[in-house]
């Protein structure tokens, strides 16, 4: 409903505030009664939510005031955060002694990723209306083309095959031609949904299993270098076949007849230890030349395990003591 300043329903063509009620209305701000009093109003015993600076961005509800209060804990004198073109959060900051890098690092330490502004606009003075409040209509339009230039470090190129692939994916999603490998993706307009897109692209490009890579880790380490290291760690953990617990295959003890064959062959080849070993120890070697072969080590390992579980003879073992005698 639309209410006037006296909490009465506005008539046709009158201005008023939009109030929303129902089960979706929140209970108030934690330990901030002053903000709760401004945002919530009781009408006929029911709580209504008045007009406020809450926005919805990529499915997430965001209180712009929380971001502003976070920024005001630095040395800045004033700020305002707005949603621009339904795509980005832009923070306008009045300061002369702190730069964008410091502001972004502060936000990353105190806010979740979806609440970190894509761009920080540093102004000598924020525009004010006749009432002394910040006039949002007079804020200058942000220059999103400069976002990829905000990184103070030197431009780093990919140094290995993994970084090259990741760099190509980033450029494709962010519509860029070059991105330094130490650039934070959020400074380029990246967001949490884009991290999920990267997650799915990485699984396809690097043939990763579903549970081997974490979206949370990608959010916490938002550079090409970081993502390459995470993928290397994931692939190394997946490729370690020696970590497999052979007890899960239910190894079976050889039968009496099989043990007798083994003893007979020990006598026959007693003078040819190498021949004897080759008969009972069969080595298999598979060479994978590069990632371009599209081989999933974990799937290959799973295939071997499935075959071993299916065929009992492959799970049959001779138990020997240190002298080579059957136990």
C-alpha positions, 0 to 999 in steps of 0.5 A: 500500500502507499501511505502518506506522512500520517500513515493514511492511505494516499488518494489518487495522484497523491505522493506517498511511501510504498509500504510492504507487509506480510511474512517476508518483512524482516524483524529489524536491524540487529542492535540498531533500534534507530534504523529499525524505527526508520524502516519499520512502521506498525499499522493496525498491529501489523509491521510494514516495511517502508521505502529504504535503500535495499536493493536486489542484485543477481538474486541477492538482497543488499542493504546499501546502508550496511556497505556505507557504514562499513566504508565509514569505519575508514578515514573517509568523511562521507560516502554513498553506495548506489546500484547502477544499471542493475549490474553493479554496485558503485561506491562514491567516496568523499576523501583525499587520503585513501585510495580504491585499493585500500577501500576494497581491501577493507570491504573484503575483510568485512563484507561478503563478496556480493556486497563489495562494490564493483567500482569506487569513485573518489570525489573531493566533495559529494553533491548535496541538495538544499537540505544538506543530504547527498543528492544521488541524481547529481552523482557523476556516471561511473567509468567502468572502462577504467576498472581493469586499470585500477590494479596498482601492480605490474601487468603479469602474463600467464606463465603456464598452460593452466593460467593460459586456459584460465586467462582465456576463460576470464577474457571471454566472460569479462569481455576483455582482451588482456587481464593481469594474472594478479588482478582481482576479478571483482575489480573488473566487474566480476560477481558471485554468479560469474564465479559459479560460471567459472566453476562450471567452465573449470570442471569442463576444461580441466575434467574435474570431478564435482566435489574436488573444487570449491566455489568458496575457495574461488571466491576467497582467492579471486585472481588467475594465479590463485585459481591456477594454484587451486586447480593444480592442488585439485588435480594433484589430489585426484591423481594420487592413485597410491592413496587408494584403500585396497581393503575396500576391494575385499581382497580374497585369499587364494584357494588351496589349488591356487596355492599348490600351483604357486608352490609347483611353479616356485620349484620349476622356476627356482633358478629363474627368480625374474621369470617367477616374479613376472608371472605374478607381478604384472606391471601396467604403464599408461602414458598421458602426454598432456591435458589435451588428451582429455584423460580423467585420472580419477575416472580411469582409476574408478574404471580399474576399481570397477573391473577388479570388483567385478572379477574375483580372480583379480582380487585373489591374493597370496599371503606370504611371510618375509621368507616368501612362504605362504601363510 
